Amino acid sequence: MDDYMFCSYVEDCKCVAEPTSYLEILNYSDPSFNTLEDHRFRLDELPDEFGNFLHRRGAFAPPKLQEGVKLVNGLRLIVQLNANHNDTFSPRFISLTHPNYEDMVRTMRLPFRAIEGTSVVGPFFWSAFDQSDDDPHLQIIFRKSDVRKKGKTRGWELMLSHSFQTGITTGFAKGTPSSDMTDSIKHLKACAAQVMHPLLLPTIILSHDLSGRNDEKQRDAREWLRGLEHAISMRNEILEEESRYIKEEMVDLDQINRDLVECHSQVLWKRPQAYQEIVASIGRSMESFWGMAGSDEKYGGRKGEVSKLHRSILARLDFYQAKLKGVESYAHTTLERLSIQRAALYNIIAQKESKLGLTMAGEQRRLAHAAKRDSTSMKTISLLGAIFLPATFLASVFSMTFFNFQVGGNDDNNSNSAPPTPTVSSDLWIYFVITIPLTAIIVLAWLWWNRRREGLFAQEDAEIEKGIDEMEAEIMAKMRKRTLSKARTWDTGH
């Protein structure tokens, strides 16, 4: 079943090219023969070099040892450091050709199930014994794959297989530049004499992944949270670097909202619960290894060193468990405080929305009054036009006597008489003397009345604005007194 599933998944995967190298550490009963080699494969010049390393032939054939010297333990890794292809950790992608990948897994007896884990996310650890009764191998899969960032996948992967007969651990390790795989391999080389333990490299990778940066991020998030608390609750002890939340004596709600989201995501970075399960899984794998470790002869009479290393790794795992519990408690407190600040921010936003509603209500009321005034003005103009129109009225009256268009009219009996000539009365000036003053009096009276009315309107607007401001101030004071009053929420005397 496993063989069929493995072949099916390999055929379904796409290949991406990554620089590939090897790391070989061999420890002998005589330490002077110990070797550590780390070189990059020259597949363009020596296409068979990869297969020669897997099958230990050619330049990679086991050396001839002197009498009495024997191989005690070792580590043989295919390594891909700083993998930079965009899809190198995407689901159903492998970074070797199909023949090379299949040959590597079968020859090194790596876990077939690793190919099924290309889609797992977050930290993942699995270990079990293969089905061989003659030479059981402890197989390990340790992987972490994150979501894409700037178009590239990130993470690291480790496959190991430990032979209890030969004491040699074989495997495949890959990591992107954002991972700690390069530092972990460097650390492994410094511990070359201790590669007899198959959980050494997984523990080193875990140590780098749970470095002090994780604790520092939690501390930074807590400091970030304090600044947000000061800004949201308007505490007096706002520091200079926290003044970015205050603009023109107003709280920048957009900046606070963005920082709340960023702070929350930073607290959730490398959640301790997932790593606690990883530590527990490595502990169970340690028990499985030690149960199969066997007699002292397997380790060249140095099982005491293996036992010492085993206890050291167990102690380190206990240390990480205690550390992760502290981080979990610390992060939980930070998340609870973030929830409180988010609720307070929503309250402030609700207050701002209420203020906006009051402002809109005031504007609508002012618009209604303005419309009423315009209506009154139109009524006034219509009334003036309908009632007075003095020039038209006077013209209609005086037109009966001041103008005569019939003087010298036609005489039917005298065809040679002159045509009629219109005449204008010498009293026409009376029309202008009466019309102009009367019109001026009416216009001036209307201007005086309109200015007086505008003054009344301005006074009315001021009273409306004052009422809106007073109502807003009263509402804000009551809401702040209920939610953010220092005297009622904490003791400022300490």
C-alpha positions in Angstrom: 0.0 0.0 0.0 2.7 2.5 1.0 4.7 1.8 -2.1 1.7 2.4 -4.4 0.8 5.6 -2.6 4.4 6.8 -2.8 4.7 6.2 -6.5 1.3 7.8 -7.2 2.2 11.0 -5.2 5.6 11.3 -6.8 4.2 11.1 -10.3 1.6 13.8 -9.4 4.2 16.2 -8.1 5.9 18.9 -10.2 9.7 19.4 -10.0 11.6 22.6 -9.2 15.3 23.0 -9.4 17.3 23.9 -6.2 21.1 23.8 -5.5 21.8 20.5 -3.9 24.8 19.4 -1.8 25.6 16.6 0.6 26.8 16.4 4.2 28.6 13.2 5.4 29.8 12.7 8.9 31.4 9.4 9.8 32.7 8.5 13.3 35.0 5.5 13.9 36.2 3.7 16.9 39.5 5.5 16.3 38.6 9.2 16.3 41.6 10.0 14.1 39.7 8.5 11.2 36.5 10.6 11.7 35.5 12.5 8.6 33.2 15.5 7.8 32.6 16.3 4.2 30.3 18.9 2.8 30.2 19.7 -0.9 27.9 20.7 -3.6 26.9 18.2 -6.3 28.3 19.0 -9.7 25.4 17.4 -11.7 26.2 19.4 -14.8 29.8 17.9 -14.9 29.2 14.6 -13.1 25.6 13.5 -13.7 26.2 10.2 -11.8 27.5 11.9 -8.7 24.1 12.1 -7.0 23.5 8.3 -7.5 27.1 7.5 -6.4 26.5 9.3 -3.1 23.3 7.4 -2.5 24.7 4.0 -3.2 28.2 4.8 -1.7 30.2 3.9 -4.8 33.0 5.6 -6.7 34.4 8.5 -4.8 31.8 7.9 -2.0 32.7 4.2 -1.5 33.4 3.2 2.2 37.1 3.5 2.9 39.3 0.6 3.7 39.9 0.6 7.4 42.9 -0.6 9.4 42.5 -3.7 11.5 40.6 -3.0 14.7 39.0 0.2 13.4 35.3 0.1 12.6 32.6 2.5 11.8 30.6 3.4 14.9 28.0 5.9 13.7 27.4 8.5 11.1 25.1 10.9 9.3 24.6 11.2 5.5 22.4 14.0 4.3 21.2 15.4 1.0 21.0 19.1 1.7 19.2 22.0 -0.1 20.0 25.2 1.8 18.6 28.6 0.8 16.0 27.1 -1.5 14.6 30.1 -3.4 12.1 28.9 -5.9 8.6 30.5 -5.4 6.9 27.1 -5.2 9.6 25.1 -3.4 7.2 24.4 -0.5 4.0 24.5 -2.3 1.7 21.4 -2.2 2.7 18.7 -4.7 6.1 20.2 -5.5 9.5 18.4 -5.1 12.9 20.0 -5.5 14.5 16.9 -7.2 13.8 15.1 -10.4 11.3 12.3 -10.1 14.0 9.5 -10.6 16.4 11.2 -8.1 13.7 11.7 -5.5 12.5 8.1 -5.7 16.0 6.8 -5.7 16.9 8.9 -2.7 13.8 7.7 -0.7 14.3 4.1 -1.5 18.1 3.9 -1.1 18.2 5.8 2.1 15.0 4.1 3.4 13.4 7.5 4.1 9.7 7.5 5.0 7.4 7.1 2.0 4.7 9.2 3.7 6.8 12.3 3.5 5.6 13.0 0.0 2.1 13.0 1.3 3.0 15.8 3.7 3.8 18.5 1.1 0.5 20.2 1.9 0.8 20.3 5.7 1.0 23.8 7.3 2.6 24.9 10.5 5.0 22.7 12.5 4.6 19.0 11.8 6.5 16.1 13.4 6.0 12.3 12.9 8.1 9.3 13.7 7.6 5.5 13.4 9.5 2.3 12.7 9.5 0.9 9.2 8.2 -2.6 8.5 11.6 -4.3 8.4 12.1 -7.0 11.0 15.8 -7.7 10.2 17.0 -4.1 10.3 14.3 -1.8 11.7 14.8 1.9 10.9 13.4 4.8 12.9 11.9 7.2 10.4 11.3 10.8 11.1 9.4 13.6 9.3 9.9 17.2 10.6 8.4 19.9 8.5 7.1 23.5 8.7 5.6 25.3 5.8 4.2 28.8 6.0 1.9 30.7 3.7 3.3 32.7 0.8 5.0 36.0 1.5 5.8 38.3 -1.4 4.9 35.5 -3.8 7.3 32.9 -2.3 6.6 30.0 -0.1 8.7 29.6 3.1 9.6 26.8 5.5 11.9 23.9 6.0 11.7 20.1 5.7 13.6 17.2 7.3 13.4 13.5 6.5 15.5 11.1 8.5 16.0 7.3 8.8 18.2 5.8 11.5 19.6 2.3 11.2 20.1 0.6 14.6 22.5 -2.0 13.0 25.0 0.4 11.4 24.3 3.5 13.6 24.1 5.6 10.5 21.3 8.2 10.0 20.4 9.1 6.5 18.2 11.9 5.4 17.1 14.9 3.3 17.1 18.5 4.6 15.8 21.6 2.9 15.1 25.2 4.0 14.4 28.6 2.5 16.5 31.7 3.5 13.9 32.7 6.0 14.3 29.4 7.9 17.0 28.5 10.4 18.1 25.4 8.4 21.5 27.0 7.5 22.3 27.8 11.2 21.0 24.3 12.2 23.4 22.5 9.8 26.2 24.7 11.0 25.3 23.7 14.6 25.1 20.1 13.5 28.7 20.2 12.2 29.9 21.5 15.5 28.3 18.5 17.2 29.7 16.0 14.7 30.8 13.6 17.4 27.2 13.3 18.7 25.4 12.2 15.5 24.8 8.8 16.9 21.5 10.1 18.2 18.8 10.4 15.4 16.9 13.1 17.3 19.9 15.4 17.5 19.2 17.3 14.3 15.5 17.7 15.0 16.3 19.0 18.4 18.8 21.5 17.0 16.2 22.7 14.4 13.6 23.0 17.2 16.1 25.0 19.3 16.7 27.5 16.6 13.0 27.7 15.8 12.2 28.5 19.4 15.1 30.9 19.9 14.9 34.0 22.0 13.3 35.9 19.1 10.0 34.3 19.9 10.1 35.6 23.4 11.2 39.0 22.2 8.3 39.2 19.8 5.9 38.6 22.7 7.6 41.3 24.7 7.5 43.7 21.8 3.8 42.9 21.4 3.2 43.7 25.1 5.0 47.0 24.8 3.0 47.8 21.7 -0.1 46.9 23.6 0.8 49.4 26.4 1.1 52.2 23.9 -2.3 51.3 22.4 -3.9 51.2 25.9 -2.5 54.6 26.7 -3.9 56.1 23.5 -7.3 54.5 23.7 -7.9 55.2 27.4 -6.3 58.7 27.1 -4.0 58.2 30.0 -1.7 61.0 31.0 1.5 59.0 30.8 1.6 58.8 27.0 5.2 58.6 25.9 6.7 60.6 23.1 6.9 57.5 20.8 3.2 56.9 21.4 2.2 60.4 20.3 1.8 59.0 16.8 -1.7 58.1 17.8 -2.6 61.7 18.6 -3.1 64.2 15.8 -4.3 67.7 16.5 -5.4 66.6 20.0 -7.6 63.9 18.4 -7.0 60.1 18.6 -6.0 58.6 15.2 -8.5 55.7 15.2 -7.3 54.4 11.8 -3.7 54.0 13.1 -4.9 52.4 16.3 -7.1 50.0 14.4 -4.2 49.0 12.1 -1.8 48.6 15.1 -4.3 46.4 17.0 -4.5 44.0 14.0 -0.7 43.9 13.7 -0.2 43.5 17.4 -2.7 40.6 17.4 -0.9 38.9 14.5 2.4 39.2 16.3 1.1 37.6 19.4 -0.2 34.7 17.4 3.3 34.2 15.7 4.5 30.7 16.5 1.6 29.8 18.8 3.0 27.9 21.7 0.2 25.3 21.7 1.5 23.8 18.4 5.1 23.7 19.5 4.0 22.1 22.8 2.6 19.2 20.8 5.8 19.0 18.7 7.9 18.8 21.9 5.6 16.0 23.2 5.9 14.1 19.8 9.7 14.4 19.9 9.6 13.1 23.5 7.6 10.0 22.4 10.1 9.5 19.5 12.9 9.6 22.1 11.3 6.9 24.1 10.9 4.7 20.9 14.6 5.2 20.0 15.8 4.4 23.5 13.7 1.3 23.6 15.5 0.0 20.5 18.9 1.3 21.4 20.2 -2.1 22.4 23.4 -3.1 24.0 26.6 -1.1 24.5 28.4 -3.0 21.7 26.3 -1.3 19.1 27.9 2.0 20.0 31.5 0.8 20.2 31.4 0.6 23.9 30.2 4.2 24.2 26.6 3.8 25.0 27.3 5.9 28.1 27.9 8.9 25.8 24.6 8.1 24.0 22.8 7.9 27.3 24.3 11.2 28.4 23.3 12.9 25.1 19.8 11.3 25.4 19.3 12.7 28.9 20.6 16.1 27.7 18.0 16.2 24.8 15.3 15.1 27.2 16.2 17.9 29.6 16.2 20.4 26.8 12.7 19.2 25.7 11.5 19.6 29.3 13.0 23.1 29.3 11.1 24.0 26.1 7.9 22.6 27.6 8.2 24.9 30.6 9.2 27.8 28.4 6.3 27.3 26.1 3.9 27.2 29.0 5.1 30.6 30.1 4.8 32.0 26.6 1.3 30.5 26.3 0.2 32.2 29.6 1.9 35.5 28.5 0.3 35.5 25.1 -3.1 34.6 26.5 -2.9 37.6 28.8 -1.9 39.8 25.9 -4.8 38.6 23.8 -7.3 39.2 26.6 -6.0 42.8 27.0 -6.1 43.3 23.2 -9.8 42.2 23.3 -10.5 44.8 26.0 -8.8 47.5 24.0 -10.7 46.5 20.9 -14.0 46.7 22.8 -12.9 50.2 24.1 -12.0 51.2 20.5 -15.4 50.1 19.3 -17.0 52.2 22.1 -15.0 55.3 21.0 -16.0 54.6 17.4 -19.6 54.4 18.5 -19.2 57.8 20.2 -17.7 59.2 17.0 -20.6 57.9 15.1 -23.1 59.4 17.5 -21.3 62.7 17.2 -21.5 62.4 13.4 -25.2 61.7 13.7 -25.6 64.8 15.9 -23.7 66.9 13.4 -25.7 65.6 10.5 -28.9 66.3 12.5 -27.8 69.8 13.2 -26.9 70.4 9.5 -30.3 69.0 8.4 -32.0 71.3 10.9 -30.1 74.3 9.6 -30.9 73.3 6.0 -34.6 73.1 7.0 -34.4 76.7 8.5 -32.6 78.0 5.4 -35.3 76.5 3.2 -37.9 78.1 5.3 -36.1 81.4 5.0 -35.9 81.1 1.2 -39.6 80.3 1.1 -40.3 83.4 3.2 -38.2 85.5 0.9 -40.0 84.2 -2.2 -43.3 84.9 -0.5 -42.2 88.4 0.3 -41.1 89.1 -3.3 -44.3 87.6 -4.6 -46.3 89.7 -2.2 -44.4 92.9 -3.2 -44.9 92.2 -6.8 -48.5 91.4 -6.5 -49.5 94.3 -4.2 -47.3 97.2 -5.1 -45.6 97.5 -8.4 -46.0 101.3 -8.0 -44.5 102.2 -11.4 -47.0 100.1 -13.2 -49.9 101.3 -11.1 -49.0 105.0 -11.5 -48.3 104.6 -15.2 -51.8 103.1 -15.7 -53.3 106.0 -13.8 -51.4 108.9 -15.4 -51.6 107.5 -18.8 -55.2 108.7 -19.1 -54.3 112.5 -19.1 -50.6 113.0 -19.5 -50.4 111.6 -23.1 -52.6 112.5 -26.0 -52.0 110.7 -29.3 -55.1 112.3 -31.1 -54.0 116.0 -31.2 -54.3 117.2 -34.9 -56.1 114.1 -36.0 -57.5 113.3 -39.5 -60.4 115.3 -40.8 -62.6 113.2 -43.0 -64.0 116.2 -44.9 -60.5 117.6 -45.5 -58.3 115.2 -47.2 -55.4 117.7 -47.3 -55.2 118.1 -43.5 -51.9 117.3 -41.6 -51.4 113.9 -40.0 -52.0 113.5 -36.2 -49.1 114.5 -34.0 -48.8 113.0 -30.4 -48.3 115.4 -27.6 -46.9 115.0 -24.1 -48.2 116.9 -21.2 -46.0 119.4 -19.5 -47.0 117.8 -16.2 -45.1 114.5 -16.9 -42.6 115.3 -14.2 -45.2 114.6 -11.6 -45.0 110.9 -12.6 -41.3 110.7 -11.9 -41.5 112.8 -8.7 -44.0 110.4 -7.2 -42.8 107.1 -8.7 -39.1 107.3 -7.8 -39.4 108.3 -4.1 -42.2 105.7 -3.6 -40.1 102.9 -5.1 -37.0 103.9 -3.0 -39.1 104.0 0.1 -40.4 100.6 -0.5 -37.0 99.1 -1.4 -35.3 100.7 1.7 -38.1 99.4 3.9 -37.7 95.9 2.5 -33.9 96.0 3.0 -34.3 97.2 6.6 -36.9 94.5 7.3 -34.7 91.8 5.7 -31.6 92.7 7.7 -33.6 92.6 10.8 -34.9 89.2 9.9 -31.4 87.9 9.0 -30.2 89.0 12.5 -33.0 87.0 14.1 -32.1 84.0 11.9 -28.4 84.2 13.0 -29.4 84.4 16.6 -31.6 81.4 16.1 -28.8 79.4 14.4 -26.4 80.2 17.2 -29.0 78.9 19.7 -29.4 75.7 17.6 -25.6 75.2 17.4 -25.2 75.8 21.1 -27.9 73.3 21.9 -26.2 70.7 19.7 -22.8 71.2 21.3 -24.3 71.1 24.8 -26.2 67.9 24.0 -23.0 66.3 22.4 -20.8 67.3 25.4 -23.4 65.9 27.8 -23.6 62.6 25.9 -19.8 62.3 25.6 -19.3 63.1 29.2 -21.8 60.5 30.4 -20.3 57.8 28.1 -16.7 58.5 29.1 -17.7 58.6 32.7 -19.2 55.2 32.5 -16.4 53.6 30.4 -13.1 55.3 30.8 -13.2 57.1 34.2 -9.9 56.5 35.9 -11.4 57.0 39.3 -13.7 54.1 38.7 -11.5 51.7 36.8 -8.1 51.7 38.6 -6.3 53.3 41.5 -4.0 56.1 40.3 -2.5 56.5 43.7 -0.1 53.6 43.3 
